[in-house]
Amino acid sequence: MTEMNNKKIKPPLRLKKMKCPCCNEFVDVVLLPDLTSRLYWPKKKGKDQHISLWEWKNPAFEHINPYFYSIIYCPKCFFADFREEFIKSDINPSNKAKIIHDQLSKEKEKKESLINIFVEKITIEKMDFEKAIYIHLLAIAIQELLQGPEPQENPRFSRDWKKLARLYLRTAWLFREKDSGKAVKNSQEGHFLELREKIHLFHKKVDSLKTDMEDIINLMSYQQNHEKQKNIFDKNVYLGYQSSIKESIGVYNKIKKAAIGLKEKNESHFSIVKDKVPMEDEKIYDFKASLKSYNDLWPNIPTSEIDCMNISAQYFQLTADNDRYISNIEGLKMLEFSINILISKGLKEKVHHIYKVFSKRASDLRSGFMKKKSSAKSMVDTENIESSLKSINSIIQDVSFAYKSG
């Protein structure tokens, strides 16, 4: 990364010298004032805490995405982490920046290292979607230099599951914004990348329709056999079903043909634009295909919101099961959060697995508090236990409703 100076940093961003928690060197970093500055605030938030709309006190700054500046990067040792770990590195008792230092140094010396590749793609003073993705992936790759994902004999040298869960979740949000076109609206290519991504997404959704129809036909067949065995079969009902299915297949075939044509036209358009755009700073390329090219160095590198959500949920579960710095109720809430984000992405098999873990843990935790209540020695103890039981029951009720609805 080139050396920064104040002339390159536009307000409300500011240049500040900070001590890196990994190498202990003082380095220049770009900071966006936090929410307490009241320069901006969340206006619209999703169930997974993703802020999809920010409001700025000064409308001139509305183009700035606060998520681009969640991670601070040290140009000396290449360490990258959440801004709070740089500003107040002693707050997090599981901070492992100093433990990572030696492994990070060795990784940088390798001939082919993703750390070095990602660093080359980061320009903090000119942040955009792709650079933000790369800096998040850099932070993840550094944290995953530690042992894991399962806890090791000495947890001090294991991965920070909670941090990785948060990093993957935030990376998922960036992919979501990219897919929505939000992150490319001001790019030099206009709306071309947004158009290309939407066409590819539409084509995938059309393909999934076929699977959905096949599932419906199979389930209909099973239900028909069941009703015949129970002597409640009504032929007219299934003739109605078959008529609707036949009509749906006809519509699907037309949509599929149109989707293929749309994709082919876009590929042709892409070739034309690619040839006409200079092959340097303004080069148009498929960002996700570029990420997949690093599979040899990072098997199964996340290239989509769903990839990141899936891994985030796994790390939240590991946090709930193993992190000694969180309470049992906090662990239960993390499992709840994992279930909710998986439900939101339609990852039903993963939801079922974590729901079983959640149910067992919630039941054991509730039983434990009930035993404590029966042997409580004071009114204060009883009230505290009842408050905890109320929280546990509320979480169980919310998760059960979400699981059944999803």
N, C-alpha and C positions, 0 to 999 in steps of 0.2 A: 504494500500500500504506500502511496506517495505521502510525503510529509505534508501535514495540513497547516493551514494558517487561517487566521480569523477572516480574511477577505473572501475565502471560499465558503465560509459557513454563513448561511442566511438565517435571519431571525424567523421563528423563535428558537431555533437551534443555537447551541453555544458550544464553544470549545473549552474544555476543562482538563487540567492536569490531574491525573488520579494514579494511585498506587495499585498496580496489578496484584491481585491476591495470589497469583501463581508464581511469578518471577520476582515480585517485590520491587520492580522498576517503576518509576514515575513516567507516565506516558500521556500524550494528548488524546482525548476521546471526545466524540461528539455526543452531546446530551440534549434530549428534549425535556423541558421541565415536566415534572410529574403532575398528577391530577390536583395536588394541593395548591398548585399555582393558579388554578381556576382560569387558565387560558383556554382550556377545552374540557369537555366532560362527556360521559356516555349518554347517548340519547335513545338508543335501541339496543337491547341485549337479548341474546338467545338463551335457550335452556342450558346450553353447555358453557355459558358465560361469555360467549363470543360477542363482542360489541360490533355490530354491523353498521352503526351510524354514530358518528361523533359530531358534537356541536362546538364550534369555535367562537370565542369572544370576538376575534377579528376574522371575518369571513375570508380575508386574503390568505389565510393559512389552511383553508379547508382541504387543499390538495395533499397535505401532510398526513400520512398514515402513522399513528403512534406505535403500531405494532412493528414498524420497521426499525424502531429504536429501543426495542425491549432488551436487546442483547448488546453488551459492550464487548469490544474486541481489542486485545492488546497487540499492537504492531511489533513489539519486541519478541515475545515468546509465542504469539499466535493464539494464546488462551482466549476463549470466548465464553461468556456466562451472562446470566441475568444481571441487570444493572444493580440490583440491591446487593449482589455478592461483591461488587466492586465498591459501592458506596459504604456499605456496612457489612464487611466480610465476616465479622465476629457474631452477627445475629444468628446465623444458621449453624447450629451445633454439628450438623452433618456435612458442612462445607469441606470438600476434599481437594481444593485447588492445589495445595502444597504437595499432596500425595500424588497428584497427577503430573506434577512438574517433570520428573525424571522420565516417565513414559512418553510425555509429549515431546520432550527433547529427542528421544530415540526415534519417535515416529517421524519427526521433521527431517531426520538424516536419511531416511529411506529414499531410494531412487524414485519409487512410485508411491507417493503418499497422498491420500485424499486431503489430508490437512493442508499440504502445500497447494494442491489444486484448487481447493475452495478459497484459500487466502488470496490467490491470484485473481479471483473473480469478485472480490469485495472492494468497493470504494465507498467508504463511509460517508464522505461528503456529498455523494450523489446516489443516495439510496433509492432503489425501486424494488418492484416485486421480486425479481430474480436475485438481486443481491441480498434481499432480506431472507429469501429461502436458503441461499448459500450460507449466510451467517448463522442461521438456525441449525442447518445440517452440520456446520463446523462445530457448534456447541455440543450437538448430540454426539458426533464422532469422537470428540474429546472426552466426554463423560463415559462413553462406552469403551474407552481404553482400559477402564477399571474392570475388575473381575465381575462376572455375572452371566445371565441376569439373576440366577438364584443366589441367595446369601452364602458367603464363604465362611470358613472357620473363624476368621477374624472380620467382623462386619465393617471394621474401620476401612478395609481395603476393597469393600464391595461397592457396587454402583449405588448412586443416590437415586433410588427408584422414583421418589416423588418429583425430583427435579427433572428426570427424564420423561416422566408422565406429562409434566407441564410443558416441556420443550416440544414433545411430539404433538400435544394438543394445540399449541400455538402455531406450529408448522401446518397442522390440519386447517386452521383458520385461514392461513395465508393461501393455501391451495384452494380453499372455498372461495375466497375473494377473487383469486385468479380465474376460476371457472365461471364466476358470475360476471366477469369482465371489468370489475371495479379496478383492478390493479393495472390494467393496460389502457385505460381510457385516455391517458395523456401521453402515450408512447408515440415515437416517430412513425410507427407503422399505422397510425390511426386505429381503426377497429379491426384490422385484419386478423390479428391473433385471437381476438375475442370471437370473431366470426368462425374461424377455423376450429377453435375448441368447441364451440356450440354445435357445429355440424357433426363433428366426431362424436360428441356426447349424444346427440339426437340419434345417430346411427346405432350406437350401443343400446339405447333405450328401445329402439324398434326391434333389435335382436332379442332383447329380454322379453318382449311381448309374446314371441313364439313360445318361449319356455313357460310363461304364465298360462298360455292357452293349453299347452300340453298337460300342465298340472291340473287344470280345470277338467279336461277330458278324462284323465286318469281317475281323479277323485269322483267324478260323476259316475264312472264305471263301477268303482268300489261301492258307492252309495246305492247304485241300482241293484247290485248283487245282494247287498245287505237287506234292502227293502223286499226283494223277492223271497229271501229266506224268512222274513218276518211276516210275509203275506200282506204287505201294505203297499205293494208296488202299483203305481198308477202310470200306465203307458203314456197318457196324454201329457203328463208333466214333463216326461223326458223327450217327447216329440217337440215340445216347446223349447226345451234346452237345446236340442240338436239343431233346430231352426236358427236359434240365436248364434250358436257356435259357427254354423255354416256361413251366416252373414258376417260374423266377426273375422273368419278366415279370409273371406273375400275382400273385406276392407283392409286386413293386414297385408295381403299380397300386393294391393295397390300402393299402400304406404311404404312397404319394403322396396318395391321397384322405384318409387320416387326418392326414397332415402339413398339408394345406391346411386341414382343419377345425380343427386345433390352432392354426394361425396366425390364422385368422379369429376364433376364440374369444379369443385373446390380444389382438387388436386391439380387440375389443369391451370386454374387461376393462380395457385401457389407457385407453380413452375414459372409462370410468366412474371409475377411480381418478384420472385427470388432472382431471376436473371436481370431484372431492371434496377434492383436496389444494389448500391455499392457493397462489396463483400467485406466491409470492415465494421465500423461501429454500428451501421444501420442494417447489418445482415439479419434476415429473418430466418429463424429456425424453430424447430419444435423443441421447446424447453424440456418437456418430459422425456422425449427421446434422448436428449442430451444427458439427463440424469441417469437413464437406464444404461447408458454407455459405460457407467462406472460400476456395473454389477460385478466385474472381476475383483475390484478392490473393496466393494461393499455389497456382498450378496443380499438381494432383496431390499435394495435401497428404496426408501419410501418415495413414491412419485405421484401420490394422490392424497386427497383428504381421507378417503377410507383407509388407505395404508396406515396413515398416521394415527387415525382414531383407534384402529385395531391395536396398534402397539401401545398407544397411550393407555388404553383400558387395561392391558396386561400389566403395565408398570404401576398403575393405580392399585391393582389387585396385590401386586408384590409389596407395595407400600403398606397396604392394609394388613397384610399377613406378617410383615417382618420389621417395619420401622419402629424402633424402640422410643422414638421421640414423639409419637402420636398416641392419643388415648384410644381405648377400644371403641368408643362412640365415633371418634374421628375416622377410625378405620372403617367402621360401618358406613359412614357417609361417603367415603371414597369408593366403596363397592357400589353404593347407590349411584354415584356419579358415573362409574364405569358402565353400569347397566343402562343408564339413561342415554349415554352417548352411543352405545352400541345399538340400542333400539332405534335411535334417530337415523342410523345409517342402514338399518334393515339387516344387521348381522345376527340373525336369529340363533344360529348354533352357538356362537360365542356368548350370547345373552343367556341361553339356557345353562351353560356351564357355570358362569359366574353367579347366576341366580341360585343355583344349588349351594355354592360356597356361601353366598350371602345368607340364605335361609338357615343353614346349619350354624353359622356364626351368630346370627341374630337370636336364634333360639337359645343357644348356650349363654349368650350375654344376658338375655332376659332372665333366664333361670338363675344365673349367678346373682343378679340384683335382687331377685325375689327372695333368695336365701339370706342375703345381707339384710333385707328389710325385716325378715322374721326375727333376726337377732340384733337389730339396731338398739343401741343403748340410750339414745336421746332423741328428742323431738327434732333437733336440727339434722341429725343423721337420717332420720326417717324422711324428712322433707327433701334432703339432697338426693336420696335414693329414689323417691317418687318422681322427682324432676328428671332424673336419668331415665327411669322407666318410661316416662311420658315421651321423652325424646326418641327412645328406641322404638316404642309402639308407633309413633308418628312416621319414622323412617320406614318401618315394616309395611305400614298401610300404604305409603306413597309408592314404594317399590312394587308391592303386590298389584296395585292398580295399574302402574306403568307396564308391568310384565304382561298382565292379562290383556290390556288394551293394545300393546305392541305386537 
